[in-house]
Structures are given as C-alpha cells and as structure tokens.
Amino acid sequence: MGLYQEALGYPIPNGPQEAAAVKWLLDKQYTPNQVMRCYQYMRAQKWRDQAKRLSLQNVRSDIGEWIKNGEPEVNGRKAVPKNVYERTWRTLQEQGA
C-alpha cells in the first residue's frame, strides 16, 4: 500500500477498504496491468475530473464493465475502445497498407 500511496501523492484515507479492494481484484485474477489501465481509463473520463479521489474501490466496481467493453484505452483524455485499434489495424492489413 505504500507504493500506491506514493503514486497517489496523498495519504490513503480509507486504507482498510482499499486493501480489501486490492485483495478482491487479485482474488478475481485481474492483472496489475488491467487494474492500472482501467484506473487510467476511469481517470480520463471528464465527468470524473471533479472527483477529489478515484480509488481502487471504484476500479473494483467498474473493471468488469470495462473488460466487457473491450478494455478501452486512453488516447490523450479521450477514451478509445481497444477494438477500434484492432479494427483499424485489420482494415489496413486488408487494404495492403
């Protein structure tokens, strides 16, 4: 949790709940990469800009839907579904580009 707190840049106000969210994410076999990418995707959503803090509890709540939607990536501050990149790549390959 120390590294997480350091990355956030502020003390974790609800350490036990955050630890429980981490345990749940690990128990459900989510990878650290998936958790970070989901966190970054959520952070890029403009409606979340006003939120003071985005927690791993939020990630726990949203990661299933995020994966169901194709694990969208963040492009600047615009969230772009991962399958858009895959479709573009396939189209370019089919066109011989």
VENTAUR-V777299 format. One line per field, one symbol per residue. phi: phi as a letter, one per 40 degrees, with the letter a starting at -180 (. if undefined). psi: psi as a letter, one per 20 degrees, with the letter a starting at -180 (. if undefined). Layout:
BEGIN
phi=???
psi=???
END
This chain:
BEGIN
phi=.cccccccgacccbdcccccccdcdcccgccdccccccdccccccdccdcccabbccccdcbcccdcdcgfdcbbgbbcbddcccccccccccccgc
psi=hghggghhjqqoilghhghhgggggghjkpqhgggghggggghiphiihipgqprihggghihghgghjkmqrpndjpppphigggggggggghik.
END
